[in-house]
Amino acid sequence: MYANISARSSSIPHFYGGAQIVFSHSKTEFSSVIIPTQDDNLFGFGLASEFDNRDNVMNPHNGMNIKLHSFSFLESLGSTSEYHKILFEINKYFELNEHSVVLARANAVTSFGDVPFSGQNVIGRDDLRGYSKGEHRGNQSYNIQSEYRWNFYKKWGMVAFGGLAMAVDDFKGKNFSGILPAAGVGIRYMAIKSHKINIGIDIAKGVNDWGLYFRVGEAFAR
């Protein structure tokens, strides 16, 4: 179970700031009988700051979105582990023409303290499509990705994307995943033209892994 509640306000154009709380409950069972089952309750709070001048949130063609978030999970608030997390990401959109857009993205997440298994950063999801097993994880994760979006016929479009990622527990390289590449393609259909909302399917291949993704809206539109 996972819940995230945030409140933001803006007094400067395109800049937003606020606070957020997050709660998650997870039960992790390991195949090894030596490692006991982990039952984690994580309750934290933090600050959220964002710069966003995209021309459309769901399907941007121009602009930039930058986020800097912090979280503190404290035992005094009911968490079973006490640790801190910082997230930074940047998405930049370049319109090539009326029908083509290129996206460049970078994402970094670092956690420090008594980080539980369920609190580690996992390579996959939108940060690097092509990894779905959750095998590559660590206290720190770093991702770069680029995506080409092309509206080739009326409401139909396609995307092609690729990127690199790595996960590691500390700056000394403990549990270093290595550099993980991935690439994929997808098909899009503009279901709600007035708001430029696409639906689609992506398929991506990583190292000894792959993923199939059904989506409403584009990647990184959150």
BELCORKA-V669849 format. One line per field, one symbol per residue. psi: psi as a letter, one per 30 degrees, with the letter a starting at -180 (. if undefined). Layout:
# BELCORKA-V669849
psi=???
This chain:
# BELCORKA-V669849
psi=kkkkklkllkfkkfkklallkkkkkljkklfkfejlkkjkkjkllakkkkkjgkfkefikflakkkkjkkkjjkefggkfljllkkkklkkkkjjeaffkkkkkkkkkkkklaijlefflkkkabfejkfjffgejllfkkkkkkkkkkkjfjcgklllkllakllklelffgkhkflkjllllllkkkjejefghkllakkklkajhllkkkkljllkgf.
